[in-house]
């Protein structure tokens, strides 16, 4: 992918898998040094930071030529054993290792084709509606917001009021000016959200809508290219976020993300304040303040 924004007439149809493999592996090499791995200094001047390709190859137990072809996206079908050897050499964590596995054409776990529309089953809509004291959203591929409850819309934005193609978590975080005020650590949240999109690039390299979303983010968010080129990957599982809400003020919410059984690439993300905390009280105030608003009913 290019580092500069593309004009609308030249929008990407899909992602360039070879370029993604190359960028990811080069970024993982760059963060390591021989000293990190306990290897002695060989006296050679290094033009770029990090491990050389031949050093990675040696650590992974393969020829330098074969590793180079893999890094350039010319390795063909790469076995699980080779992926694991490279992951160990580069000290990849589980999320990074699975991302590399997906990039190299061996997706895991199984994902539905990106062109299939995602639908939320009725029972999940009912579940969101009865969760009156906890903001909750259902995320799909490319961080699409498939559903949200009233309190989530009051906390973040009214996703339901947006055009269907704009109901997207990453689009809200990175392109909506309100998000920069809402999230006290906007840059950290944005970096993690960008890293979530990187995972979907590996899972769905032929997803036209994902490629278009990334182009929109490049064009609309000055910081996005820097976040994207870091090549980090992130699974939205659990953590905490500091908010500065125009109605409820400053507070910290924890979040937990649960996969939806039987529904490919869907997860329920809930936000809550620690029991008995001022953040729990702030969330209660937000729920009360917005409960009578027609827009949030």
C-alpha positions in Angstrom: 0.0 0.0 0.0 1.1 3.5 -0.7 1.9 5.8 2.3 0.3 8.8 0.7 -3.5 9.4 0.3 -5.0 8.2 -3.0 -7.6 10.2 -5.0 -11.1 8.9 -5.1 -10.7 7.7 -8.7 -7.8 5.4 -7.7 -9.3 3.7 -4.7 -7.9 0.2 -3.8 -10.1 -2.7 -4.8 -8.4 -5.1 -2.3 -5.3 -5.3 -0.1 -1.9 -6.2 -1.5 -1.1 -9.4 0.5 2.6 -9.5 -0.5 3.1 -5.8 0.6 1.4 -6.5 3.9 3.6 -9.6 4.6 6.7 -7.6 3.7 5.8 -4.6 5.9 4.7 -6.7 8.8 7.9 -8.9 8.9 10.2 -5.9 8.3 8.6 -4.1 11.2 9.0 -7.1 13.5 12.6 -7.5 12.5 13.2 -3.8 13.2 12.2 -4.0 16.8 14.8 -6.7 17.7 18.6 -6.6 17.9 21.1 -9.4 18.3 21.7 -8.3 21.8 18.0 -8.9 22.6 18.6 -12.5 21.6 21.8 -12.9 23.4 24.0 -13.0 20.3 27.5 -11.3 20.4 28.1 -8.1 18.4 29.7 -9.1 15.0 31.4 -5.8 14.4 29.4 -5.1 11.2 27.9 -1.7 10.7 24.1 -1.9 10.5 22.5 0.5 8.0 19.0 -0.1 9.5 17.8 -1.0 13.0 16.9 -4.5 14.0 17.8 -8.0 12.8 19.0 -8.8 9.3 17.1 -11.3 7.2 19.9 -13.8 7.4 19.8 -13.6 11.2 16.1 -14.3 11.2 16.6 -17.2 8.8 19.4 -18.7 11.0 17.2 -18.4 14.1 14.3 -20.0 12.3 16.4 -22.8 10.8 16.0 -22.1 7.2 18.0 -20.7 4.3 18.3 -16.9 3.9 17.0 -17.1 0.4 13.8 -18.9 1.5 13.2 -16.4 4.3 13.7 -13.5 1.9 11.1 -15.0 -0.5 8.6 -15.3 2.3 9.2 -11.8 3.5 8.7 -10.5 -0.1 5.4 -12.4 -0.3 6.9 -14.9 -2.9 7.0 -17.9 -0.6 3.9 -19.6 -2.0 2.1 -21.9 0.5 3.9 -21.6 3.8 3.6 -24.5 6.2 2.5 -24.1 9.8 5.9 -25.3 11.0 7.6 -22.6 9.0 5.2 -19.9 10.4 5.9 -21.2 14.0 9.7 -21.1 13.4 9.5 -17.5 12.1 7.2 -16.5 15.0 9.6 -17.9 17.5 12.6 -16.3 15.9 10.9 -12.9 15.9 9.3 -13.4 19.3 5.8 -12.9 18.0 3.0 -13.1 20.5 -0.1 -15.2 19.8 -2.0 -12.4 18.1 1.0 -11.5 15.9 1.6 -15.2 15.0 -2.0 -15.7 14.0 -1.9 -12.5 11.9 1.2 -13.8 10.1 -0.6 -17.1 9.5 -3.5 -15.3 7.9 -1.3 -13.1 5.8 0.5 -16.1 4.4 -2.7 -17.6 3.2 -3.6 -20.0 6.0 -6.5 -18.3 7.8 -7.2 -19.5 11.4 -9.8 -19.8 12.8 -12.3 -20.1 10.0 -13.9 -16.9 8.9 -16.9 -16.4 6.6 -16.2 -14.8 3.2 -16.0 -11.0 3.4 -18.6 -10.5 0.8 -21.3 -12.2 2.9 -23.5 -9.6 4.7 -23.5 -9.9 8.5 -26.8 -10.1 10.3 -27.5 -10.0 14.0 -29.9 -12.6 15.3 -33.0 -11.3 17.1 -32.0 -12.7 20.4 -28.9 -10.5 20.5 -31.0 -7.4 19.8 -33.2 -8.4 22.8 -30.1 -8.9 24.9 -28.7 -5.4 24.1 -32.1 -3.8 24.8 -32.3 -5.2 28.4 -28.8 -4.2 29.2 -30.0 -0.8 30.5 -27.1 0.0 32.8 -24.2 -1.2 30.6 -23.2 0.3 27.2 -22.9 -2.6 24.7 -22.2 -2.9 20.9 -21.9 -5.8 18.5 -18.8 -5.5 16.3 -18.4 -7.3 13.0 -15.8 -7.5 10.3 -13.7 -4.4 9.7 -15.0 -3.1 13.1 -18.5 -2.5 11.7 -21.0 -1.7 14.4 -23.8 -4.2 13.7 -25.9 -3.1 16.7 -25.8 -0.9 19.7 -27.9 -0.3 22.8 -29.3 3.0 24.0 -26.5 3.6 26.6 -23.7 2.8 24.1 -25.2 5.4 21.7 -25.3 7.9 24.5 -21.8 7.2 25.5 -20.2 7.3 22.0 -22.4 8.3 19.1 -25.7 7.4 17.7 -24.6 4.7 15.3 -28.2 3.8 14.4 -28.7 7.3 13.0 -25.7 7.0 10.6 -25.8 5.7 7.0 -25.3 1.9 7.1 -21.9 2.2 5.4 -20.7 4.6 8.2 -21.7 2.5 11.2 -18.1 1.6 12.0 -16.1 1.9 15.2 -12.8 2.8 13.5 -14.5 5.4 11.4 -16.0 7.0 14.5 -12.7 6.9 16.5 -10.5 8.2 13.7 -12.7 10.6 11.7 -15.3 12.0 14.1 -14.0 15.2 15.8 -16.2 14.4 18.8 -14.1 11.3 19.5 -10.9 13.4 20.0 -12.7 15.1 22.9 -14.5 12.0 24.2 -11.4 9.8 24.6 -8.8 11.2 27.0 -6.2 8.9 25.5 -7.4 9.4 21.9 -4.0 8.5 20.4 -3.7 5.2 22.3 -7.3 4.3 21.5 -6.7 5.2 17.8 -3.5 3.1 17.7 -5.3 0.1 19.1 -8.2 0.5 16.7 -5.8 0.7 13.7 -4.1 -2.4 15.0 -7.5 -4.1 15.0 -8.0 -3.3 11.3 -4.6 -4.8 10.6 -5.9 -8.2 11.9 -8.8 -8.0 9.4 -6.4 -7.3 6.6 -4.9 -10.7 7.2 -8.3 -12.4 7.6 -10.0 -10.7 4.6 -7.4 -9.5 2.1 -10.0 -9.4 -0.7 -12.5 -7.3 1.3 -13.2 -4.3 -1.0 -15.0 -2.4 1.8 -12.1 -2.8 4.2 -9.7 -1.5 1.5 -12.0 1.5 1.0 -12.3 2.1 4.7 -8.5 2.2 5.0 -8.3 4.7 2.1 -10.9 6.9 3.8 -8.9 6.8 7.1 -5.7 7.8 5.3 -7.4 10.7 3.6 -9.4 11.9 6.7 -7.1 11.3 9.6 -3.6 12.9 9.6 -2.3 10.5 12.2 -3.6 7.3 10.6 -0.7 6.6 8.2 1.7 6.7 11.1 -0.4 4.3 13.1 -0.8 2.0 10.1 2.8 1.9 9.3 3.7 0.7 12.8 2.2 -2.6 11.7 0.9 -3.4 15.1 -1.9 -5.9 15.6 -4.5 -5.9 18.4 -7.4 -8.1 19.5 -10.1 -6.1 21.3 -10.6 -8.4 24.3 -10.4 -6.5 27.5 -9.0 -3.3 29.0 -10.0 0.2 30.2 -10.7 3.5 28.5 -10.7 7.0 30.0 -13.7 9.2 28.9 -14.4 12.9 29.1 -18.1 12.9 28.3 -20.0 16.2 27.8 -22.9 15.0 30.0 -21.3 12.7 32.6 -17.8 14.2 32.9 -14.5 12.3 33.3 -14.6 8.6 34.2 -12.9 5.3 33.5 -14.7 2.3 32.0 -13.5 -1.2 31.7 -14.5 -3.3 28.7 -14.9 -7.0 28.0 -15.4 -8.5 24.5 -17.1 -11.8 24.1 -17.3 -13.8 20.9 -20.8 -14.7 19.7 -21.0 -18.5 19.4 -22.2 -19.7 16.0 -21.8 -16.2 14.4 -18.6 -15.8 12.4 -16.7 -12.6 13.1 -19.2 -11.1 15.6 -18.4 -10.1 19.2 -20.3 -8.3 21.9 -18.3 -5.5 23.6 -19.6 -4.2 27.0 -18.4 -1.2 29.0 -18.8 -0.9 32.7 -17.6 1.0 35.8 -15.9 -0.8 38.6 -18.6 -1.7 41.3 -19.0 1.1 43.8 -16.7 3.5 41.9 -17.3 7.1 40.8 -17.2 5.8 37.2 -20.1 3.5 37.9 -22.0 6.5 39.3 -21.1 8.6 36.3 -22.5 5.9 34.0 -25.7 5.8 36.0 -26.0 9.6 35.7 -25.5 9.3 31.9 -28.2 6.6 31.8 -30.6 8.7 33.7 -29.9 11.9 31.8 -30.5 10.3 28.4 -33.3 7.9 29.3 -36.1 10.4 28.4 -34.4 11.6 25.2 -36.5 10.5 22.1 -33.2 10.2 20.1 -32.0 7.6 22.6 -35.2 5.8 23.2 
